[in-house]
């Protein structure tokens, strides 16, 4: 019997699960984060477990928007720290974005575990850990309302992998441009963000870094045009068509 190659989507999916379970054992991931991943995994299956055209368009727009930003900030929670800490650091280094830990299910021990993981992956500065620099984001009741004065609070662009809808809405009301990764094109997060990358963050994060590098030598007018030409609502609608077409193909194969 031939072995399934490691590059196969099903194998990759199992490896992602293992990363999250390890992250849970190490204190990075909340148990609720495991449940959230299961929901996302189902949507990834509907996408065909690959980066589709709409995701690539959103990644290009996101890269241009990040490069145009005065202060881009990557918000990190337990799941994203467990899944791709090195990719977060690479994106931050490439785009000169700051990294801030911001948790829904917050406790100091889990926050320090995330900080340790990010530093081990090469992060030099991590915001959201100094209580003297904390302030609150209005319109939120959860612990995610607590943000760093020099990070999310001051940012003009916030990159929010694996986000929750309430905070996306609060960030938008605060005048932030929100870039998110969300496998569900119908979620409040997807529908509320300025730019939604409907793709698995483990695939899309490095693609975003690569695209930032490619666009880094473009002038401001070109970057502005890329952002202006991107329509998030239309892209999400096109993504739903991609899902429908993918399901049709699978049903025909079956």
Secondary structure by P-SEA (a helix, b strand, c coil): ccccccccaaaaaaaaaaaaaaaaaaccccaaaaaaaaaaaaaaaaacccccaaaaaaaaaaaaaaaaccbbbbbbcaaaaaccaaaaaaaaaaacbbbbbbbccccaaaaaaaaaaaaaacccccccccccccccccccccccccccccccccccbbbbccccaaaaaaaaaaccbbbbbbccccccccccccccccccccccaaaaaaaaaaaccccaaaaaaaaaaccaaaaaaaaaaaaaaaaaaaaaac
